[in-house]
Structure formats: C-alpha cells, structure tokens
C-alpha cells in the first residue's frame, strides 16, 4: 500500500495533489527549485527537499535528482502531476527500476501515445476514426504528393509535439516546403525530435475530450466530456463540462470510442482522449494525454469524483470503484485558467511580488492556486498561477456565477488575465455556446478592448485611498471622546499599515 508519495511538480497542481493525499492519510514529499523555496506546495507537504537551481532543467526535469530524493525519503510512489516529467517514459521506467510506484500509466502506453504517428497507427488498427493524414515519416520529396492526395488546407505537426509547438497550417501549395522545414526546426529545438507528419486541416472544429480511468485488471470507464475549444495558440484558456455543442447521442458514441482507444493500449490510470468534432458532428481522434489534465477539476465537479484519489487507488493495484452505469453528470462546471501575464502587451509573462489577493467565495466556487500576498512570481516557469472553477445546476447559472467571481477576484502587484477572461465570457457567441477553436481569432479585437483610463483605477490604488479615507475619518479630533476607545478595528487601516502609508 502507498503510504508516502513524492510529488514531482510544483505550484497549484502540487498543492492539489497534497490535499488529496492528506485526506487519504498519505504522507507527502515536495521537491522544489531554489527559486521555489517560498512556494505554497513546500509549506503544505510533510517533507520538502531542494533539488537544484532555478531552471526546470536543473530541477523539475532532472530525473536523477528526483529519484535520489525519493530514495532518501523512502517514498512508496511518485506522482508526476502534469507538465515536466508526467509523460516521460524514461522517468516512468526509472521509477519501476527503483521499485517506486509511478502514479500513471505504464511505459508502453506513454511511448505509444506520446508519438503522434505511433498513436495514429494504433488507433487505426483499433478501428478508431482519425483525421485523414499520414502515418509514416515524411521526406521532402513526398510533401506535394501527400498534400495533393489529402487536399489543402493541411496542418504539419511534430510527432512528439504539444501546445502548438512544431505545428504549421498550410493553405497554399507553394508554402508547403517552407512550413515543413519550419515545423521540423521548431520540433527539434522543443522536443529533440524533428519528425513531423501531415493531417487534413478541419475548418473551425470543436475540441472535445473525454476523461478516462483504467485499472490494472482491464477495466476502463470514461468520465464524460469537456469542451476545450477556447484556445490561444493551441493553448486552452477556458474549459467546460459538459460540452454545450455535442448531442447526447454523439456524447454516448464518443465515450464508447474513448474507452475503446484506452483499451487498445492497455491503459492504466487517468488519461484523456481528445477529439476534433466538425460541423456535421463527425468526430476524429486527435491525441491521448497520458496524464492528469489541467482541466480535470470541472470533471470532478460534475461527477463528484476526486480523480487524484482514483489515480492513487489504481496505483495501489485496486479495481475501479464504479462501473460506467454508475457515473452520471450533474449540473455544469466551467474553468478559467488564471495566468500572470500582460494581456494588453502581447500576453508576455508578468513577474514580481503579489501585493494583494482577494479570493471570491460562495456556493459552487473552487480555486486551485498556490499564490499568496507577498509571494514572488518567478520568471522560470509557466505563467499559470491558478484555476478558477465554478459549478451550478445548469450552464446559464454557471456562466452567471463565473462572471460574478471573475469580477470579485482581485490580484495586485502583477498583471493577470482576469479582466481578459471577464470580457471573453461575455461575448454573445460564448454565452450561447456557439464557439469553435477559432473563437478567439474571430473575437480578438472585442475581447482585447481596454476600459477607458478615466473609468478604472488600479485595485491597489483603490485600497490605499480607502485606507487613507478611513484614517482621516477616525482621527482623534474627528471622533467623539465617548467613542474613541470603542472603535472597531478597520481592515482598511490595517491594510494601510501593512503598505506603510499609515504609521498609527
């Protein structure tokens, strides 16, 4: 039985995993880089070990250091979270060699589904619908012939890719060779593998994915769907469950196909089968993520299932605790990814000290984050600082709740995308659920519209003004003698003292 887990990750996902472990009575070990010494996951874990310098390559991507800490702390298992080493077959293999349980799939599944060409071949053999394209390594002399056979537009993709890297859209025959060379170069620098393949480009599709769970006894279930079509440069920004686009009949078929895809690779653990759905509701296998997903909380909210706990339960060798017929969606959930970035300046990451945080609360509100007042956002990692999740009995109520909590969520000291998200979810097509993967391109100007300077003020400036006004109103000469000793403690006065603008 797993009694102690090392989390080979950082930030909000490390905190989230630690919380589930605490509820299960499992001890946790956090690892951290030099710059992450004050990160919240370090404080929450039972033990914490520094594994190196500031960059990911020196710390969170260093397999030898992580394995060394795992052995030093005598852990039973390692949970990789997402990103970093979560889909690294060599890391999973090393864990196995060292007698440490890897909370994830086996190395064969990671290798098969981690390579886009290999996964296409596997899915085709299993009778899973895939986007028309190539399933062999491409040579330059094959390009035009393949494009003519498939028909333009096409998209060139890195086999080891993800997040839009090593990917190029081609609409003109004359641009094929240049796009091929650029995609290979980017793939080589990003993944150390320059192999690419071609797929038919599906215009304005929906990106719909199915969460799956498989145990070591051959049982697989799906945990229904998530709509992930709001994307910027192939990076998801907002997700919701269930999808407002697909019909119940399509949902059932896609779920059955997702389970079949997982069984084709003997999948164990939590994973995600991703599909593209066209305007006629035809759906095609896109890829499989062999790890926990950033957007897993919305699935948890509509099902009442803790997916991290299920991962650990499966890693313990136990059978799934439910059958497909037992899993039912309830209500609607939406997730917004909160990022430290300047949306008015090319979405560049925003680093610095978090000066003030006001977290929204209420029924159906969940925040997975790791920041706090005084925490310094480092420059070395992904800019996502948290996830804001809401649940309600239907999509209309969930949207109303998300609009409310985005307006209440205040973070100062750094730039965030909260205002951008607030404008985004108010766009009529989003409100109606009438959006595709082209939604942000179509509405870029409208979403990016800035509020006139004379209509807004910095959140911290407002708080400071309130503190000063409170101070003036409570000066000795302005308060009757009989009330001076019974004045309540003011949160604005305390704020002013912390900021150094009030000395009393």
ZAVEXLO-575012 format. One record per residue (C-alpha): x, y, z; residue number from 0. Coordinates in nm, 3 decimals. Layout:
REM ZAVEXLO-575012
<node <X, Y, Z>, NUM>,
...
REM end
This chain:
REM ZAVEXLO-575012
<node <0.000, 0.000, 0.000>, 0>,
<node <0.112, 0.353, -0.078>, 1>,
<node <0.184, 0.539, 0.245>, 2>,
<node <0.418, 0.811, 0.122>, 3>,
<node <0.421, 0.998, -0.212>, 4>,
<node <0.669, 1.237, -0.366>, 5>,
<node <0.511, 1.499, -0.592>, 6>,
<node <0.748, 1.565, -0.882>, 7>,
<node <0.593, 1.901, -0.966>, 8>,
<node <0.529, 2.249, -0.836>, 9>,
<node <0.265, 2.520, -0.799>, 10>,
<node <-0.108, 2.464, -0.788>, 11>,
<node <-0.104, 2.103, -0.907>, 12>,
<node <0.140, 2.003, -0.633>, 13>,
<node <-0.085, 2.170, -0.373>, 14>,
<node <-0.390, 2.000, -0.520>, 15>,
<node <-0.227, 1.653, -0.506>, 16>,
<node <-0.106, 1.711, -0.149>, 17>,
<node <-0.461, 1.793, -0.037>, 18>,
<node <-0.598, 1.464, -0.170>, 19>,
<node <-0.310, 1.275, -0.009>, 20>,
<node <-0.379, 1.444, 0.325>, 21>,
<node <-0.743, 1.331, 0.310>, 22>,
<node <-0.626, 0.976, 0.240>, 23>,
<node <-0.378, 0.977, 0.527>, 24>,
<node <-0.081, 0.955, 0.290>, 25>,
<node <0.242, 1.140, 0.377>, 26>,
<node <0.381, 1.373, 0.110>, 27>,
<node <0.724, 1.490, 0.000>, 28>,
<node <0.761, 1.811, -0.201>, 29>,
<node <1.057, 1.889, -0.423>, 30>,
<node <1.145, 2.246, -0.511>, 31>,
<node <1.396, 2.457, -0.701>, 32>,
<node <1.598, 2.736, -0.540>, 33>,
<node <1.351, 3.000, -0.658>, 34>,
<node <1.053, 2.800, -0.525>, 35>,
<node <1.165, 2.794, -0.160>, 36>,
<node <0.863, 3.000, -0.055>, 37>,
<node <0.611, 2.830, -0.282>, 38>,
<node <0.296, 2.706, -0.109>, 39>,
<node <0.347, 2.340, -0.201>, 40>,
<node <0.669, 2.344, 0.003>, 41>,
<node <0.478, 2.452, 0.317>, 42>,
<node <0.187, 2.210, 0.269>, 43>,
<node <0.391, 1.890, 0.230>, 44>,
<node <0.507, 1.681, 0.525>, 45>,
<node <0.864, 1.695, 0.395>, 46>,
<node <1.037, 1.915, 0.137>, 47>,
<node <1.371, 1.881, -0.043>, 48>,
<node <1.553, 2.126, -0.266>, 49>,
<node <1.658, 1.967, -0.595>, 50>,
<node <1.861, 2.237, -0.764>, 51>,
<node <1.877, 2.565, -0.947>, 52>,
<node <1.606, 2.790, -1.080>, 53>,
<node <1.555, 2.646, -1.429>, 54>,
<node <1.336, 2.341, -1.493>, 55>,
<node <1.629, 2.151, -1.647>, 56>,
<node <1.823, 2.188, -1.323>, 57>,
<node <1.535, 2.081, -1.101>, 58>,
<node <1.190, 1.957, -1.203>, 59>,
<node <1.319, 1.789, -1.519>, 60>,
<node <1.620, 1.628, -1.353>, 61>,
<node <1.531, 1.260, -1.321>, 62>,
<node <1.840, 1.162, -1.124>, 63>,
<node <1.781, 1.427, -0.856>, 64>,
<node <1.415, 1.341, -0.814>, 65>,
<node <1.485, 0.967, -0.787>, 66>,
<node <1.762, 1.037, -0.536>, 67>,
<node <1.525, 1.237, -0.313>, 68>,
<node <1.258, 0.966, -0.345>, 69>,
<node <1.503, 0.703, -0.221>, 70>,
<node <1.639, 0.931, 0.051>, 71>,
<node <1.288, 0.994, 0.184>, 72>,
<node <1.181, 0.629, 0.142>, 73>,
<node <0.869, 0.707, -0.058>, 74>,
<node <0.645, 0.436, -0.198>, 75>,
<node <0.533, 0.628, -0.505>, 76>,
<node <0.587, 0.936, -0.722>, 77>,
<node <0.302, 1.144, -0.863>, 78>,
<node <0.421, 1.349, -1.164>, 79>,
<node <0.125, 1.590, -1.186>, 80>,
<node <0.116, 1.742, -1.535>, 81>,
<node <0.387, 1.902, -1.743>, 82>,
<node <0.755, 1.840, -1.670>, 83>,
<node <0.810, 1.460, -1.646>, 84>,
<node <0.445, 1.350, -1.643>, 85>,
<node <0.457, 1.196, -1.993>, 86>,
<node <0.824, 1.097, -1.988>, 87>,
<node <0.853, 0.722, -2.047>, 88>,
<node <1.214, 0.717, -1.926>, 89>,
<node <1.108, 0.865, -1.592>, 90>,
<node <0.832, 0.605, -1.553>, 91>,
<node <1.084, 0.333, -1.640>, 92>,
<node <1.335, 0.460, -1.383>, 93>,
<node <1.068, 0.457, -1.114>, 94>,
<node <0.989, 0.097, -1.197>, 95>,
<node <1.359, 0.001, -1.191>, 96>,
<node <1.400, 0.161, -0.849>, 97>,
<node <1.095, -0.016, -0.708>, 98>,
<node <0.894, 0.307, -0.682>, 99>,
<node <0.531, 0.316, -0.797>, 100>,
<node <0.473, 0.564, -1.079>, 101>,
<node <0.124, 0.711, -1.035>, 102>,
<node <0.040, 0.697, -1.403>, 103>,
<node <0.031, 0.459, -1.699>, 104>,
<node <0.296, 0.204, -1.793>, 105>,
<node <0.589, 0.300, -2.013>, 106>,
<node <0.447, 0.122, -2.318>, 107>,
<node <0.130, 0.331, -2.313>, 108>,
<node <0.328, 0.653, -2.268>, 109>,
<node <0.558, 0.569, -2.559>, 110>,
<node <0.280, 0.455, -2.792>, 111>,
<node <0.052, 0.752, -2.730>, 112>,
<node <0.330, 1.007, -2.688>, 113>,
<node <0.435, 0.971, -3.051>, 114>,
<node <0.166, 1.106, -3.283>, 115>,
<node <0.247, 0.870, -3.572>, 116>,
<node <0.257, 0.566, -3.345>, 117>,
<node <-0.072, 0.664, -3.181>, 118>,
<node <-0.237, 0.716, -3.522>, 119>,
<node <-0.132, 0.369, -3.634>, 120>,
<node <-0.259, 0.216, -3.309>, 121>,
<node <-0.594, 0.391, -3.333>, 122>,
<node <-0.641, 0.299, -3.700>, 123>,
<node <-0.570, -0.066, -3.613>, 124>,
<node <-0.833, -0.045, -3.336>, 125>,
<node <-1.094, 0.098, -3.574>, 126>,
<node <-1.091, 0.444, -3.413>, 127>,
<node <-1.176, 0.731, -3.654>, 128>,
<node <-0.872, 0.954, -3.711>, 129>,
<node <-0.821, 1.273, -3.910>, 130>,
<node <-0.711, 1.188, -4.268>, 131>,
<node <-0.333, 1.217, -4.292>, 132>,
<node <-0.001, 1.035, -4.295>, 133>,
<node <0.115, 0.758, -4.066>, 134>,
<node <0.475, 0.737, -4.185>, 135>,
<node <0.779, 0.962, -4.153>, 136>,
<node <0.775, 1.227, -4.425>, 137>,
<node <1.055, 1.310, -4.666>, 138>,
<node <1.065, 1.646, -4.853>, 139>,
<node <1.002, 1.476, -5.188>, 140>,
<node <0.676, 1.328, -5.052>, 141>,
<node <0.521, 1.657, -4.945>, 142>,
<node <0.343, 1.776, -5.257>, 143>,
<node <0.214, 1.430, -5.347>, 144>,
<node <0.069, 1.383, -4.998>, 145>,
<node <-0.086, 1.730, -4.998>, 146>,
<node <-0.249, 1.666, -5.335>, 147>,
<node <-0.390, 1.335, -5.208>, 148>,
<node <-0.529, 1.480, -4.884>, 149>,
<node <-0.625, 1.819, -5.023>, 150>,
<node <-0.548, 2.163, -4.883>, 151>,
<node <-0.556, 2.305, -4.626>, 152>,
<node <-0.330, 2.075, -4.426>, 153>,
<node <-0.153, 2.102, -4.095>, 154>,
<node <0.204, 1.983, -4.036>, 155>,
<node <0.264, 1.850, -3.684>, 156>,
<node <0.557, 1.730, -3.477>, 157>,
<node <0.516, 1.366, -3.374>, 158>,
<node <0.645, 1.443, -3.025>, 159>,
<node <0.468, 1.777, -3.007>, 160>,
<node <0.214, 1.953, -2.795>, 161>,
<node <0.094, 2.301, -2.711>, 162>,
<node <0.112, 2.416, -3.072>, 163>,
<node <0.489, 2.378, -3.099>, 164>,
<node <0.622, 2.223, -3.419>, 165>,
<node <0.289, 2.289, -3.588>, 166>,
<node <0.221, 2.481, -3.911>, 167>,
<node <-0.101, 2.542, -4.104>, 168>,
<node <-0.065, 2.540, -4.485>, 169>,
<node <-0.332, 2.677, -4.719>, 170>,
<node <-0.125, 2.730, -5.035>, 171>,
<node <0.069, 2.462, -5.223>, 172>,
<node <0.367, 2.698, -5.266>, 173>,
<node <0.408, 2.727, -4.887>, 174>,
<node <0.436, 2.355, -4.810>, 175>,
<node <0.815, 2.314, -4.815>, 176>,
<node <0.886, 2.623, -4.604>, 177>,
<node <0.623, 2.520, -4.346>, 178>,
<node <0.769, 2.169, -4.335>, 179>,
<node <1.120, 2.300, -4.265>, 180>,
<node <0.998, 2.547, -4.003>, 181>,
<node <0.792, 2.284, -3.821>, 182>,
<node <1.089, 2.044, -3.816>, 183>,
<node <1.323, 2.311, -3.681>, 184>,
<node <1.083, 2.410, -3.404>, 185>,
<node <1.015, 2.046, -3.317>, 186>,
<node <1.387, 1.975, -3.293>, 187>,
<node <1.450, 2.266, -3.056>, 188>,
<node <1.138, 2.198, -2.844>, 189>,
<node <1.135, 1.817, -2.822>, 190>,
<node <1.472, 1.695, -2.954>, 191>,
<node <1.284, 1.515, -3.231>, 192>,
<node <1.226, 1.672, -3.573>, 193>,
<node <0.992, 1.406, -3.714>, 194>,
<node <0.667, 1.555, -3.848>, 195>,
<node <0.352, 1.427, -4.018>, 196>,
<node <0.057, 1.575, -4.209>, 197>,
<node <-0.313, 1.587, -4.126>, 198>,
<node <-0.607, 1.729, -4.313>, 199>,
<node <-0.697, 2.063, -4.153>, 200>,
<node <-1.055, 2.060, -4.028>, 201>,
<node <-1.201, 2.409, -4.051>, 202>,
<node <-1.347, 2.556, -3.733>, 203>,
<node <-1.379, 2.232, -3.532>, 204>,
<node <-1.476, 2.180, -3.171>, 205>,
<node <-1.209, 2.038, -2.941>, 206>,
<node <-1.386, 1.788, -2.716>, 207>,
<node <-1.205, 1.547, -2.484>, 208>,
<node <-1.307, 1.253, -2.269>, 209>,
<node <-1.151, 1.177, -1.932>, 210>,
<node <-1.086, 0.805, -1.885>, 211>,
<node <-0.978, 0.581, -1.599>, 212>,
<node <-0.833, 0.232, -1.637>, 213>,
<node <-0.720, -0.016, -1.374>, 214>,
<node <-0.465, -0.298, -1.379>, 215>,
<node <-0.744, -0.555, -1.417>, 216>,
<node <-0.853, -0.448, -1.765>, 217>,
<node <-1.145, -0.229, -1.657>, 218>,
<node <-1.187, 0.109, -1.828>, 219>,
<node <-1.454, 0.378, -1.787>, 220>,
<node <-1.493, 0.727, -1.923>, 221>,
<node <-1.578, 1.024, -1.702>, 222>,
<node <-1.762, 1.208, -1.979>, 223>,
<node <-1.665, 1.511, -2.182>, 224>,
<node <-1.509, 1.853, -2.162>, 225>,
<node <-1.532, 2.130, -2.423>, 226>,
<node <-1.186, 2.283, -2.473>, 227>,
<node <-1.234, 2.494, -2.787>, 228>,
<node <-1.137, 2.832, -2.638>, 229>,
<node <-0.768, 2.828, -2.722>, 230>,
<node <-0.495, 3.082, -2.784>, 231>,
<node <-0.208, 2.949, -2.995>, 232>,
<node <-0.334, 2.596, -2.928>, 233>,
<node <-0.324, 2.653, -2.552>, 234>,
<node <-0.656, 2.607, -2.372>, 235>,
<node <-0.785, 2.904, -2.173>, 236>,
<node <-1.140, 2.808, -2.071>, 237>,
<node <-1.296, 2.462, -2.045>, 238>,
<node <-1.644, 2.348, -1.954>, 239>,
<node <-1.827, 2.025, -1.884>, 240>,
<node <-2.045, 1.902, -2.034>, 241>,
<node <-1.981, 2.034, -2.384>, 242>,
<node <-2.258, 2.273, -2.492>, 243>,
<node <-2.211, 2.156, -2.853>, 244>,
<node <-2.236, 1.779, -2.880>, 245>,
<node <-2.569, 1.597, -2.859>, 246>,
<node <-2.646, 1.316, -2.610>, 247>,
<node <-2.622, 1.063, -2.894>, 248>,
<node <-2.281, 1.192, -3.007>, 249>,
<node <-2.166, 1.204, -2.644>, 250>,
<node <-2.251, 0.837, -2.597>, 251>,
<node <-2.068, 0.733, -2.915>, 252>,
<node <-1.760, 0.939, -2.830>, 253>,
<node <-1.747, 0.795, -2.481>, 254>,
<node <-1.758, 0.441, -2.618>, 255>,
<node <-1.479, 0.522, -2.865>, 256>,
<node <-1.268, 0.680, -2.588>, 257>,
<node <-1.293, 0.360, -2.383>, 258>,
<node <-1.204, 0.152, -2.687>, 259>,
<node <-0.899, 0.372, -2.753>, 260>,
<node <-0.778, 0.328, -2.395>, 261>,
<node <-0.824, -0.048, -2.407>, 262>,
<node <-0.626, -0.062, -2.734>, 263>,
<node <-0.313, 0.037, -2.539>, 264>,
<node <-0.399, -0.143, -2.213>, 265>,
<node <-0.423, 0.194, -2.042>, 266>,
<node <-0.387, 0.218, -1.664>, 267>,
<node <-0.458, 0.531, -1.460>, 268>,
<node <-0.610, 0.865, -1.554>, 269>,
<node <-0.582, 0.986, -1.913>, 270>,
<node <-0.761, 1.194, -2.170>, 271>,
<node <-0.870, 1.103, -2.523>, 272>,
<node <-0.901, 1.418, -2.734>, 273>,
<node <-1.120, 1.457, -3.041>, 274>,
<node <-1.196, 1.712, -3.310>, 275>,
<node <-1.566, 1.742, -3.395>, 276>,
<node <-1.671, 1.903, -3.724>, 277>,
<node <-1.985, 2.097, -3.816>, 278>,
<node <-2.167, 1.773, -3.907>, 279>,
<node <-2.084, 1.609, -3.571>, 280>,
<node <-1.826, 1.376, -3.725>, 281>,
<node <-1.553, 1.322, -3.466>, 282>,
<node <-1.190, 1.221, -3.510>, 283>,
<node <-0.924, 1.104, -3.266>, 284>,
<node <-0.667, 1.379, -3.215>, 285>,
<node <-0.435, 1.252, -2.943>, 286>,
<node <-0.423, 1.096, -2.600>, 287>,
<node <-0.271, 1.269, -2.298>, 288>,
<node <-0.127, 1.002, -2.070>, 289>,
<node <-0.151, 1.207, -1.751>, 290>,
<node <-0.374, 1.420, -1.534>, 291>,
<node <-0.507, 1.726, -1.721>, 292>,
<node <-0.510, 2.089, -1.610>, 293>,
<node <-0.887, 2.092, -1.661>, 294>,
<node <-0.964, 1.782, -1.452>, 295>,
<node <-1.145, 1.985, -1.178>, 296>,
<node <-1.452, 2.050, -1.394>, 297>,
<node <-1.495, 1.676, -1.440>, 298>,
<node <-1.462, 1.632, -1.063>, 299>,
<node <-1.727, 1.898, -1.004>, 300>,
<node <-1.993, 1.748, -1.234>, 301>,
<node <-1.930, 1.390, -1.118>, 302>,
<node <-1.834, 1.427, -0.752>, 303>,
<node <-1.522, 1.214, -0.811>, 304>,
<node <-1.172, 1.302, -0.686>, 305>,
<node <-0.960, 1.194, -0.982>, 306>,
<node <-0.630, 1.217, -0.791>, 307>,
<node <-0.765, 0.980, -0.526>, 308>,
<node <-0.873, 0.742, -0.803>, 309>,
<node <-0.523, 0.757, -0.954>, 310>,
<node <-0.371, 0.654, -0.622>, 311>,
<node <-0.637, 0.385, -0.571>, 312>,
<node <-0.548, 0.239, -0.914>, 313>,
<node <-0.174, 0.269, -0.845>, 314>,
<node <-0.234, 0.055, -0.535>, 315>,
<node <-0.346, -0.222, -0.770>, 316>,
<node <-0.714, -0.195, -0.679>, 317>,
<node <-1.007, -0.235, -0.918>, 318>,
<node <-1.212, 0.066, -1.025>, 319>,
<node <-1.466, 0.161, -0.761>, 320>,
<node <-1.751, 0.213, -1.010>, 321>,
<node <-1.889, 0.087, -1.338>, 322>,
<node <-1.990, 0.301, -1.637>, 323>,
<node <-2.359, 0.285, -1.546>, 324>,
<node <-2.282, 0.437, -1.205>, 325>,
<node <-2.126, 0.756, -1.350>, 326>,
<node <-2.370, 1.040, -1.415>, 327>,
<node <-2.310, 1.408, -1.491>, 328>,
<node <-2.479, 1.657, -1.260>, 329>,
<node <-2.503, 2.026, -1.344>, 330>,
<node <-2.244, 2.231, -1.531>, 331>,
<node <-1.887, 2.338, -1.450>, 332>,
<node <-1.658, 2.597, -1.608>, 333>,
<node <-1.286, 2.652, -1.552>, 334>,
<node <-1.081, 2.963, -1.629>, 335>,
<node <-0.703, 2.942, -1.623>, 336>,
<node <-0.564, 3.235, -1.425>, 337>,
<node <-0.227, 3.344, -1.561>, 338>,
<node <0.031, 3.604, -1.460>, 339>,
<node <0.053, 3.774, -1.795>, 340>,
<node <0.003, 4.113, -1.955>, 341>,
<node <-0.286, 4.061, -2.196>, 342>,
<node <-0.256, 4.417, -2.328>, 343>,
<node <0.108, 4.370, -2.419>, 344>,
<node <0.129, 4.051, -2.623>, 345>,
<node <0.048, 3.819, -2.329>, 346>,
<node <0.404, 3.845, -2.201>, 347>,
<node <0.453, 3.680, -1.859>, 348>,
<node <0.423, 3.913, -1.561>, 349>,
<node <0.663, 3.853, -1.274>, 350>,
<node <0.700, 4.025, -0.940>, 351>,
<node <0.559, 4.026, -0.589>, 352>,
<node <0.190, 3.960, -0.530>, 353>,
<node <0.083, 4.258, -0.318>, 354>,
<node <-0.284, 4.182, -0.259>, 355>,
<node <-0.521, 3.891, -0.319>, 356>,
<node <-0.896, 3.888, -0.271>, 357>,
<node <-1.036, 3.540, -0.336>, 358>,
<node <-1.404, 3.510, -0.436>, 359>,
<node <-1.621, 3.276, -0.234>, 360>,
<node <-1.968, 3.129, -0.235>, 361>,
<node <-2.161, 2.817, -0.331>, 362>,
<node <-2.011, 2.630, -0.624>, 363>,
<node <-1.680, 2.822, -0.628>, 364>,
<node <-1.344, 2.646, -0.624>, 365>,
<node <-0.996, 2.793, -0.664>, 366>,
<node <-0.687, 2.578, -0.717>, 367>,
<node <-0.393, 2.814, -0.670>, 368>,
<node <-0.061, 2.849, -0.493>, 369>,
<node <-0.006, 3.223, -0.463>, 370>,
<node <-0.047, 3.442, -0.156>, 371>,
<node <0.022, 3.802, -0.055>, 372>,
<node <0.397, 3.853, -0.051>, 373>,
<node <0.474, 3.562, -0.285>, 374>,
<node <0.710, 3.645, -0.571>, 375>,
<node <0.615, 3.504, -0.912>, 376>,
<node <0.931, 3.358, -1.072>, 377>,
<node <1.025, 3.405, -1.436>, 378>,
<node <1.133, 3.047, -1.499>, 379>,
<node <0.804, 2.857, -1.531>, 380>,
<node <0.462, 2.853, -1.693>, 381>,
<node <0.265, 3.173, -1.614>, 382>,
<node <-0.045, 2.988, -1.491>, 383>,
<node <-0.090, 3.074, -1.122>, 384>,
<node <-0.424, 2.909, -1.062>, 385>,
<node <-0.756, 2.779, -1.187>, 386>,
<node <-1.094, 2.931, -1.110>, 387>,
<node <-1.373, 2.673, -1.123>, 388>,
<node <-1.747, 2.722, -1.077>, 389>,
<node <-2.033, 2.472, -1.066>, 390>,
<node <-2.407, 2.532, -1.093>, 391>,
<node <-2.716, 2.330, -1.176>, 392>,
<node <-2.709, 2.442, -1.541>, 393>,
<node <-2.487, 2.631, -1.786>, 394>,
<node <-2.678, 2.959, -1.758>, 395>,
<node <-2.631, 2.971, -1.381>, 396>,
<node <-2.265, 2.859, -1.412>, 397>,
<node <-2.194, 3.146, -1.653>, 398>,
<node <-2.358, 3.396, -1.419>, 399>,
<node <-2.151, 3.262, -1.132>, 400>,
<node <-1.827, 3.277, -1.332>, 401>,
<node <-1.897, 3.638, -1.435>, 402>,
<node <-1.954, 3.728, -1.071>, 403>,
<node <-1.642, 3.560, -0.930>, 404>,
<node <-1.414, 3.695, -1.205>, 405>,
<node <-1.524, 4.046, -1.109>, 406>,
<node <-1.458, 3.969, -0.742>, 407>,
<node <-1.118, 3.805, -0.794>, 408>,
<node <-0.856, 4.075, -0.724>, 409>,
<node <-0.481, 4.031, -0.756>, 410>,
<node <-0.244, 4.328, -0.748>, 411>,
<node <0.132, 4.368, -0.778>, 412>,
<node <0.138, 4.168, -1.102>, 413>,
<node <-0.060, 4.167, -1.425>, 414>,
<node <-0.314, 3.889, -1.475>, 415>,
<node <-0.558, 3.776, -1.744>, 416>,
<node <-0.863, 3.809, -1.516>, 417>,
<node <-1.002, 4.114, -1.695>, 418>,
<node <-0.944, 3.948, -2.032>, 419>,
<node <-1.136, 3.639, -1.920>, 420>,
<node <-1.419, 3.852, -1.786>, 421>,
<node <-1.463, 4.018, -2.126>, 422>,
<node <-1.426, 3.686, -2.307>, 423>,
<node <-1.710, 3.505, -2.131>, 424>,
<node <-1.941, 3.797, -2.202>, 425>,
<node <-1.909, 3.763, -2.581>, 426>,
<node <-2.256, 3.661, -2.715>, 427>,
<node <-2.126, 3.356, -2.905>, 428>,
<node <-1.965, 3.222, -2.588>, 429>,
<node <-2.277, 3.286, -2.383>, 430>,
<node <-2.480, 3.093, -2.641>, 431>,
<node <-2.224, 2.809, -2.652>, 432>,
<node <-2.176, 2.886, -3.020>, 433>,
<node <-1.798, 2.877, -3.046>, 434>,
<node <-1.519, 2.673, -3.208>, 435>,
<node <-1.140, 2.668, -3.191>, 436>,
<node <-1.147, 2.989, -3.400>, 437>,
<node <-1.341, 3.178, -3.135>, 438>,
<node <-1.052, 3.388, -3.005>, 439>,
<node <-0.930, 3.480, -3.354>, 440>,
<node <-1.281, 3.585, -3.452>, 441>,
<node <-1.333, 3.797, -3.141>, 442>,
<node <-0.976, 3.912, -3.067>, 443>,
<node <-1.040, 4.284, -3.104>, 444>,
<node <-1.357, 4.278, -2.896>, 445>,
<node <-1.203, 4.077, -2.612>, 446>,
<node <-0.888, 4.291, -2.606>, 447>,
<node <-1.084, 4.617, -2.582>, 448>,
<node <-0.947, 4.824, -2.295>, 449>,
<node <-1.164, 5.013, -2.049>, 450>,
<node <-1.102, 5.390, -2.085>, 451>,
<node <-0.846, 5.514, -1.835>, 452>,
<node <-1.094, 5.755, -1.672>, 453>,
<node <-1.328, 5.466, -1.592>, 454>,
<node <-1.090, 5.247, -1.398>, 455>,
<node <-0.824, 5.253, -1.132>, 456>,
<node <-0.561, 5.015, -1.007>, 457>,
<node <-0.702, 4.779, -0.742>, 458>,
<node <-0.421, 4.861, -0.502>, 459>,
<node <-0.469, 5.236, -0.555>, 460>,
<node <-0.836, 5.198, -0.460>, 461>,
<node <-0.744, 5.008, -0.145>, 462>,
<node <-0.483, 5.266, -0.047>, 463>,
<node <-0.730, 5.551, -0.096>, 464>,
<node <-0.983, 5.366, 0.119>, 465>,
<node <-0.722, 5.317, 0.392>, 466>,
<node <-0.636, 5.687, 0.390>, 467>,
<node <-1.001, 5.797, 0.397>, 468>,
<node <-1.062, 5.560, 0.686>, 469>,
<node <-0.763, 5.709, 0.868>, 470>,
<node <-0.892, 6.064, 0.824>, 471>,
<node <-1.240, 5.970, 0.943>, 472>,
<node <-1.101, 5.806, 1.255>, 473>,
<node <-0.851, 6.075, 1.361>, 474>,
<node <-0.885, 6.169, 1.728>, 475>,
<node <-1.028, 6.513, 1.657>, 476>,
<node <-1.297, 6.370, 1.428>, 477>,
<node <-1.429, 6.108, 1.671>, 478>,
<node <-1.632, 6.192, 1.984>, 479>,
<node <-1.445, 6.121, 2.308>, 480>,
<node <-1.706, 5.869, 2.420>, 481>,
<node <-1.646, 5.656, 2.109>, 482>,
<node <-1.266, 5.674, 2.082>, 483>,
<node <-1.199, 5.369, 2.299>, 484>,
<node <-1.467, 5.154, 2.137>, 485>,
<node <-1.386, 5.195, 1.770>, 486>,
<node <-1.387, 4.865, 1.577>, 487>,
<node <-1.065, 4.751, 1.412>, 488>,
<node <-1.072, 4.864, 1.050>, 489>,
<node <-0.949, 4.630, 0.774>, 490>,
<node <-0.859, 4.937, 0.568>, 491>,
<node <-0.648, 5.083, 0.850>, 492>,
<node <-0.470, 4.750, 0.889>, 493>,
<node <-0.412, 4.740, 0.511>, 494>,
<node <-0.269, 5.092, 0.522>, 495>,
<node <-0.029, 4.996, 0.799>, 496>,
<node <0.093, 4.695, 0.602>, 497>,
<node <0.154, 4.915, 0.297>, 498>,
<node <0.347, 5.167, 0.506>, 499>,
<node <0.116, 5.461, 0.428>, 500>,
<node <-0.023, 5.480, 0.782>, 501>,
<node <0.200, 5.498, 1.086>, 502>,
<node <-0.056, 5.465, 1.367>, 503>,
REM end
